[in-house]
């Protein structure tokens, strides 16, 4: 990273190769907001360069909601701009349920579906850092040395996960393709199953599902 913050043209020339996506998980949720302030301070001191940073929380329903944000004045309209927003939508959506946690998956046209234990998935690592019911910091940064952010976040009780922008973008592209293919396969399976089962078997299955409903609850009309 240079002594001066990168301009739009410099960032475009770099192709975001010098940038990382960091996620920081905290035991004390309030520290995520303190960490955002600290990160802004490091940026103003030219010790790191922050392109965008958000504080986000994952609800009990798995969705990830943005609570606070800062971003570079050069971000608007850039190819890499809005990466964190896109990332939040993925890890907080249906696909995030597959890639998050200890059983994370990496999926897509350029990847094999495999257990997270056997792969090094950027999306799985990021998703796992944004824990249910907790607040986390996510940012796109350029660093001279990772020790600067690591030490700052450690002082606030934060654990840093760091992945290259290139790796994150590659998996986002693959994930979108995988999600589309999964929907197509699900529709095919529904049609196949419907055609293979006779009416008696279908009725029996529906009655079985009804029996599992809580007492007094009715199925939708």
Helices and strands as residue ranges (DSSP letters): H 8-14, E 19-26, H 30-44, E 48-58, E 64-71, H 83-91, H 94-99, E 105-106, E 114-115, G 116-118, H 122-129, E 135-143, H 146-154, E 158-164, H 165-196, H 199-211
